Amino acid sequence: MSRVLCRILPAVALCAGAIATMSCAWAADIAGRMTGDYLQQCVSDQAACRDYTNSVLQVLNAARSLGQGRNYKGCAPSPLSLEDTGKLIEWILNRPQQATGYAADDIAMAAQALWPCK
């Protein structure tokens, strides 16, 4: 039995490392995306825009529920409808002076303003 475990454990460790790397890359993609690129995508591909917006909100809501959402105090519904995604984008577009340049931060700011926790 121990020989089988000795063969399986390195494979499990390798898979766990690959999953962690993919998760970090996905999180880096969400955190590093620029607002201008996000808004341009929203013009060219509404479905991808909505998917990205919902991914960001999913991370923000999860962080808030785990007590890690220091900066996000919103309670946006998840997933957002196409109409709600449009409201969020409009909020960002109407307040360029408040934009941070990072899509995730600007989505969080807009979601917090549109859907504050009660």
Backbone as a chain_set.jsonl record, in Angstrom:
{"seq": "MSRVLCRILPAVALCAGAIATMSCAWAADIAGRMTGDYLQQCVSDQAACRDYTNSVLQVLNAARSLGQGRNYKGCAPSPLSLEDTGKLIEWILNRPQQATGYAADDIAMAAQALWPCK", "coords": {"N": [[0.821, -1.191, 0.0], [1.957, 1.255, 0.739], [3.745, 1.731, -1.331], [2.085, 2.406, -3.45], [0.993, 4.775, -2.503], [3.321, 6.306, -2.423], [3.746, 6.666, -5.106], [1.459, 8.008, -5.917], [1.236, 10.373, -4.365], [3.269, 12.33, -5.251], [2.149, 12.919, -7.772], [-0.324, 13.987, -7.06], [0.534, 16.242, -5.649], [1.752, 17.637, -7.741], [-0.47, 18.168, -9.381], [-1.976, 19.767, -7.634], [-0.287, 21.96, -7.405], [-0.363, 22.889, -10.037], [-3.057, 23.635, -10.266], [-3.163, 25.672, -8.338], [-1.435, 27.506, -9.538], [-2.867, 28.115, -11.87], [-5.116, 29.296, -10.711], [-3.957, 31.537, -9.523], [-3.052, 32.851, -11.799], [-5.484, 33.412, -13.04], [-6.647, 35.115, -11.125], [-4.783, 37.181, -11.239], [-5.231, 38.077, -13.819], [-7.789, 39.16, -13.539], [-7.304, 41.184, -11.637], [-5.375, 42.766, -12.902], [-6.375, 43.899, -15.215], [-7.032, 46.619, -17.356], [-9.156, 49.508, -17.137], [-9.904, 50.882, -19.495], [-9.484, 48.907, -21.475], [-11.355, 47.039, -20.636], [-13.792, 48.495, -20.924], [-13.738, 48.869, -23.68], [-13.963, 46.243, -24.535], [-16.544, 45.795, -23.67], [-17.997, 47.232, -25.486], [-17.503, 45.847, -27.852], [-18.06, 43.115, -27.328], [-20.587, 42.088, -25.66], [-21.36, 39.854, -24.135], [-18.928, 38.732, -23.219], [-18.064, 40.891, -21.737], [-20.023, 41.011, -19.728], [-19.561, 38.499, -18.542], [-16.947, 38.862, -17.546], [-17.399, 40.991, -15.755], [-19.149, 39.757, -13.943], [-17.425, 37.79, -12.974], [-15.535, 39.347, -11.594], [-17.227, 40.489, -9.651], [-18.016, 38.179, -8.335], [-15.633, 37.381, -7.094], [-15.245, 39.64, -5.446], [-17.572, 39.553, -3.811], [-17.203, 37.08, -2.558], [-14.825, 37.566, -1.149], [-15.72, 39.59, 0.568], [-17.647, 38.176, 2.059], [-16.002, 36.455, 3.422], [-14.729, 38.105, 5.116], [-12.615, 39.475, 4.055], [-12.935, 41.617, 2.423], [-11.923, 44.435, 2.557], [-11.984, 46.874, 1.186], [-14.243, 46.792, -0.374], [-17.562, 47.401, -0.054], [-19.99, 46.744, -1.04], [-23.078, 45.166, -2.157], [-23.706, 43.759, -4.55], [-25.914, 42.117, -6.792], [-25.455, 38.756, -7.832], [-25.358, 36.494, -10.421], [-24.973, 39.437, -12.458], [-27.587, 40.884, -14.376], [-28.009, 41.537, -17.901], [-29.006, 44.096, -18.162], [-28.386, 45.237, -15.634], [-25.613, 45.091, -15.781], [-25.207, 46.956, -17.783], [-26.019, 49.28, -16.396], [-23.965, 49.447, -14.521], [-21.707, 49.842, -16.154], [-22.422, 52.273, -17.314], [-22.362, 53.882, -15.033], [-19.611, 53.905, -14.478], [-18.658, 55.148, -16.824], [-19.814, 57.682, -16.598], [-18.4, 58.872, -14.589], [-15.555, 59.611, -14.972], [-13.513, 60.945, -13.639], [-13.305, 59.673, -11.223], [-12.285, 57.233, -11.784], [-9.969, 54.562, -11.427], [-8.333, 53.338, -13.176], [-7.941, 50.65, -13.18], [-9.843, 47.895, -13.981], [-11.157, 46.072, -12.184], [-11.142, 47.477, -9.747], [-12.644, 49.722, -10.462], [-15.06, 48.541, -11.189], [-15.776, 47.522, -8.699], [-16.105, 49.935, -7.264], [-18.251, 51.088, -8.655], [-20.24, 49.117, -8.32], [-20.535, 49.149, -5.568], [-21.582, 51.705, -5.199], [-23.969, 51.503, -6.654], [-25.285, 49.265, -5.57], [-25.413, 49.266, -2.54], [-24.743, 47.711, 0.629], [-27.333, 46.93, 2.884]], "CA": [[0.0, 0.0, 0.0], [2.796, 2.444, 0.816], [4.327, 1.979, -2.654], [1.067, 3.093, -4.237], [0.948, 6.15, -1.989], [4.541, 6.996, -2.848], [3.59, 7.016, -6.52], [0.322, 8.914, -6.092], [1.452, 11.663, -3.691], [3.896, 13.339, -6.113], [1.212, 13.325, -8.817], [-1.307, 14.864, -6.418], [1.215, 17.508, -5.368], [1.938, 18.309, -9.021], [-1.784, 18.676, -9.788], [-2.333, 20.869, -6.732], [0.527, 23.104, -7.805], [-0.873, 23.402, -11.316], [-4.328, 24.308, -9.979], [-2.841, 26.924, -7.645], [-0.867, 28.415, -10.53], [-3.953, 28.574, -12.73], [-5.938, 30.204, -9.919], [-3.217, 32.793, -9.385], [-3.057, 33.522, -13.106], [-6.836, 33.922, -13.241], [-6.796, 36.264, -10.238], [-3.936, 38.262, -11.765], [-5.918, 38.61, -14.993], [-8.883, 39.998, -13.048], [-6.773, 42.355, -10.941], [-4.507, 43.589, -13.729], [-7.033, 44.406, -16.426], [-7.222, 48.068, -17.364], [-10.542, 49.924, -17.343], [-10.102, 51.196, -20.904], [-9.619, 47.64, -22.2], [-12.64, 46.48, -20.208], [-14.877, 49.23, -21.565], [-13.682, 48.585, -25.106], [-14.529, 44.91, -24.701], [-17.984, 45.914, -23.457], [-18.568, 47.727, -26.734], [-17.364, 44.857, -28.925], [-18.574, 41.787, -26.973], [-21.354, 42.273, -24.429], [-21.361, 38.625, -23.341], [-17.633, 38.645, -22.536], [-18.066, 41.975, -20.761], [-20.863, 40.571, -18.606], [-18.858, 37.405, -17.879], [-15.834, 39.435, -16.777], [-17.983, 41.761, -14.663], [-19.646, 38.803, -12.959], [-16.259, 37.152, -12.342], [-15.004, 40.3, -10.623], [-18.182, 40.582, -8.543], [-17.96, 36.921, -7.596], [-14.453, 37.466, -6.233], [-15.5, 40.671, -4.436], [-18.57, 39.063, -2.861], [-16.577, 36.016, -1.772], [-13.886, 38.203, -0.216], [-16.512, 40.284, 1.588], [-18.274, 37.187, 2.935], [-14.949, 35.855, 4.24], [-14.124, 39.148, 5.931], [-11.414, 39.97, 3.387], [-13.286, 42.73, 1.555], [-11.674, 45.698, 3.262], [-12.312, 48.043, 0.375], [-15.526, 46.627, -1.063], [-18.673, 47.377, 0.898], [-21.204, 46.616, -1.831], [-23.837, 43.915, -2.158], [-24.221, 43.608, -5.913], [-26.456, 40.786, -7.075], [-24.562, 37.982, -8.683], [-24.757, 37.249, -11.516], [-25.694, 40.61, -12.941], [-28.315, 40.774, -15.641], [-27.459, 42.399, -18.945], [-29.434, 45.459, -17.82], [-27.582, 45.707, -14.499], [-24.25, 45.303, -16.286], [-25.266, 48.247, -18.474], [-26.047, 50.334, -15.374], [-22.629, 49.529, -13.935], [-20.83, 50.456, -17.157], [-22.834, 53.684, -17.414], [-21.865, 54.558, -13.83], [-18.168, 54.116, -14.677], [-18.471, 56.125, -17.908], [-20.254, 59.003, -16.164], [-17.517, 59.364, -13.524], [-14.164, 59.333, -15.345], [-12.59, 61.525, -12.663], [-13.168, 58.745, -10.104], [-11.714, 55.975, -12.277], [-8.624, 54.243, -10.954], [-7.561, 52.778, -14.281], [-8.017, 49.196, -13.084], [-11.243, 47.511, -14.154], [-11.722, 45.459, -10.978], [-11.376, 48.545, -8.766], [-13.734, 50.573, -10.939], [-16.278, 47.738, -11.057], [-16.1, 47.502, -7.27], [-16.592, 51.265, -6.892], [-19.574, 51.261, -9.253], [-21.157, 48.177, -7.672], [-20.761, 49.634, -4.203], [-22.474, 52.868, -5.297], [-25.271, 51.09, -7.171], [-25.898, 48.255, -4.711], [-24.799, 49.262, -1.205], [-25.324, 46.763, 1.593], [-28.297, 47.607, 3.77]], "C": [[0.867, 1.257, 0.0], [3.469, 2.756, -0.514], [3.348, 2.743, -3.55], [0.985, 4.551, -3.804], [2.171, 6.944, -2.419], [4.482, 7.397, -4.313], [2.504, 8.073, -6.72], [0.606, 10.3, -5.507], [2.185, 12.683, -4.549], [2.967, 13.828, -7.222], [0.158, 14.274, -8.262], [-0.692, 16.23, -6.142], [1.417, 18.308, -6.657], [0.62, 18.918, -9.509], [-2.204, 19.862, -8.924], [-1.549, 22.123, -7.086], [0.047, 23.725, -9.1], [-2.184, 24.153, -11.109], [-4.067, 25.638, -9.291], [-2.278, 27.95, -8.619], [-1.95, 28.966, -11.442], [-4.839, 29.554, -11.985], [-5.252, 31.549, -9.76], [-3.213, 33.56, -10.702], [-4.423, 34.124, -13.382], [-7.064, 35.158, -12.381], [-5.962, 37.444, -10.729], [-4.579, 38.89, -12.99], [-7.051, 39.537, -14.561], [-8.33, 41.286, -12.451], [-6.002, 43.289, -11.861], [-5.147, 44.206, -14.958], [-7.315, 45.895, -16.306], [-8.669, 48.419, -17.719], [-10.822, 50.229, -18.809], [-10.293, 49.944, -21.743], [-10.96, 46.978, -21.888], [-13.799, 47.171, -20.918], [-14.908, 48.996, -23.068], [-14.264, 47.202, -25.391], [-16.055, 44.953, -24.558], [-18.692, 46.43, -24.703], [-18.573, 46.62, -27.79], [-17.986, 43.499, -28.615], [-19.283, 41.859, -25.628], [-21.345, 41.031, -23.538], [-20.054, 38.474, -22.565], [-17.522, 39.718, -21.456], [-18.846, 41.562, -19.517], [-20.18, 39.445, -17.833], [-17.725, 37.927, -17.0], [-16.365, 40.19, -15.564], [-18.467, 40.828, -13.568], [-18.511, 38.056, -12.264], [-15.673, 38.064, -11.268], [-15.933, 40.382, -9.406], [-18.206, 39.315, -7.702], [-16.782, 36.927, -6.629], [-14.683, 38.478, -5.11], [-16.49, 40.193, -3.375], [-18.014, 37.95, -1.981], [-15.624, 36.594, -0.741], [-14.638, 38.904, 0.918], [-17.112, 39.286, 2.566], [-17.259, 36.49, 3.839], [-14.244, 36.872, 5.134], [-12.869, 39.739, 5.324], [-11.686, 41.202, 2.529], [-13.14, 44.069, 2.237], [-12.175, 46.897, 2.493], [-13.675, 47.962, -0.283], [-16.64, 46.464, -0.036], [-20.009, 47.253, 0.175], [-21.847, 45.251, -1.69], [-24.494, 43.726, -3.523], [-24.791, 42.212, -6.085], [-25.512, 40.042, -8.012], [-25.301, 36.742, -9.153], [-25.631, 38.438, -11.919], [-26.438, 40.276, -14.232], [-27.628, 41.672, -16.662], [-27.8, 43.86, -18.654], [-28.606, 46.033, -16.667], [-26.127, 45.93, -14.896], [-24.175, 46.637, -17.007], [-25.279, 49.416, -17.503], [-24.661, 50.543, -14.77], [-21.664, 50.216, -14.895], [-21.144, 51.94, -17.299], [-22.316, 54.48, -16.222], [-20.378, 54.871, -13.998], [-17.927, 55.213, -15.719], [-18.835, 57.542, -17.476], [-19.381, 59.612, -15.068], [-16.046, 59.102, -13.846], [-13.154, 59.888, -14.34], [-12.377, 60.603, -11.457], [-12.49, 57.44, -10.499], [-10.29, 55.796, -11.777], [-7.723, 53.766, -12.079], [-7.559, 51.269, -14.283], [-9.478, 48.781, -13.061], [-11.862, 46.947, -12.883], [-12.029, 46.513, -9.917], [-12.556, 49.419, -9.18], [-15.073, 49.836, -10.909], [-16.714, 47.705, -9.602], [-16.69, 48.832, -6.823], [-18.023, 51.481, -7.415], [-20.6, 50.351, -8.564], [-21.503, 48.631, -6.27], [-21.72, 50.819, -4.215], [-23.875, 52.456, -5.721], [-26.02, 50.135, -6.241], [-25.225, 48.222, -3.341], [-25.483, 48.23, -0.311], [-26.242, 47.541, 2.535], [-28.209, 47.081, 5.163]], "O": [[0.535, 2.229, -0.678], [3.741, 3.921, -0.806], [3.75, 3.622, -4.312], [0.915, 5.452, -4.64], [2.063, 8.127, -2.743], [5.114, 8.376, -4.711], [2.623, 8.931, -7.594], [0.239, 11.304, -6.116], [1.758, 13.837, -4.581], [2.987, 15.007, -7.577], [-0.211, 15.25, -8.916], [-1.326, 17.259, -6.375], [1.265, 19.53, -6.656], [0.598, 20.049, -9.993], [-2.731, 20.85, -9.435], [-2.094, 23.226, -7.066], [0.047, 24.947, -9.246], [-2.396, 25.201, -11.719], [-4.697, 26.639, -9.633], [-2.607, 29.133, -8.535], [-1.951, 30.157, -11.754], [-5.275, 30.548, -12.565], [-5.9, 32.591, -9.854], [-3.354, 34.783, -10.712], [-4.514, 35.235, -13.906], [-7.618, 36.147, -12.859], [-6.402, 38.59, -10.638], [-4.486, 40.102, -13.186], [-7.246, 40.593, -15.163], [-8.842, 42.369, -12.735], [-5.978, 44.496, -11.623], [-4.497, 44.971, -15.671], [-7.783, 46.367, -15.27], [-9.318, 47.72, -18.497], [-11.884, 49.866, -19.317], [-11.155, 49.907, -22.622], [-11.613, 46.427, -22.774], [-14.687, 46.507, -21.453], [-15.983, 48.931, -23.666], [-14.976, 47.016, -26.377], [-16.767, 44.225, -25.251], [-19.853, 46.101, -24.946], [-19.541, 46.476, -28.536], [-18.401, 42.793, -29.534], [-18.655, 41.708, -24.58], [-21.324, 41.15, -22.313], [-20.071, 38.127, -21.384], [-16.954, 39.479, -20.39], [-18.381, 41.745, -18.392], [-20.214, 39.433, -16.603], [-17.561, 37.495, -15.859], [-15.835, 40.042, -14.463], [-18.222, 41.079, -12.387], [-18.626, 37.723, -11.084], [-15.352, 37.614, -10.168], [-15.471, 40.348, -8.265], [-18.397, 39.377, -6.487], [-16.921, 36.523, -5.475], [-14.355, 38.208, -3.955], [-16.275, 40.402, -2.181], [-18.321, 37.887, -0.79], [-15.614, 36.162, 0.412], [-14.242, 38.822, 2.081], [-17.092, 39.518, 3.775], [-17.619, 35.989, 4.904], [-13.28, 36.54, 5.823], [-12.125, 40.439, 6.011], [-10.753, 41.772, 1.963], [-14.13, 44.763, 2.47], [-12.727, 47.832, 3.074], [-14.21, 48.985, -0.71], [-16.653, 45.513, 0.745], [-21.048, 47.62, 0.724], [-21.246, 44.309, -1.174], [-25.71, 43.554, -3.616], [-24.227, 41.238, -5.587], [-24.862, 40.639, -8.87], [-25.829, 36.003, -8.322], [-26.85, 38.434, -11.742], [-25.972, 39.492, -15.059], [-26.763, 42.474, -16.311], [-26.98, 44.752, -18.874], [-28.176, 47.186, -16.722], [-25.481, 46.854, -14.401], [-23.197, 47.37, -16.863], [-24.628, 50.432, -17.746], [-24.239, 51.676, -14.537], [-20.888, 51.079, -14.485], [-20.236, 52.766, -17.394], [-21.881, 55.621, -16.377], [-19.939, 55.979, -13.692], [-17.094, 56.097, -15.518], [-18.226, 58.504, -17.944], [-19.604, 60.753, -14.665], [-15.358, 58.438, -13.071], [-12.054, 59.35, -14.21], [-11.379, 60.735, -10.748], [-12.157, 56.629, -9.635], [-9.51, 56.746, -11.712], [-6.498, 53.784, -11.955], [-7.209, 50.657, -15.292], [-10.257, 49.25, -12.23], [-12.987, 47.309, -12.538], [-13.069, 46.445, -9.261], [-13.37, 49.809, -8.343], [-16.107, 50.444, -10.634], [-17.901, 47.846, -9.307], [-17.673, 48.855, -6.081], [-18.885, 51.992, -6.7], [-21.71, 50.789, -8.263], [-22.649, 48.507, -5.838], [-22.579, 50.929, -3.339], [-24.86, 52.99, -5.214], [-27.245, 50.192, -6.14], [-24.539, 47.254, -3.014], [-26.662, 47.924, -0.488], [-25.944, 48.671, 2.924], [-28.944, 47.534, 6.041]]}, "num_chains": 1, "name": "protein.A"}
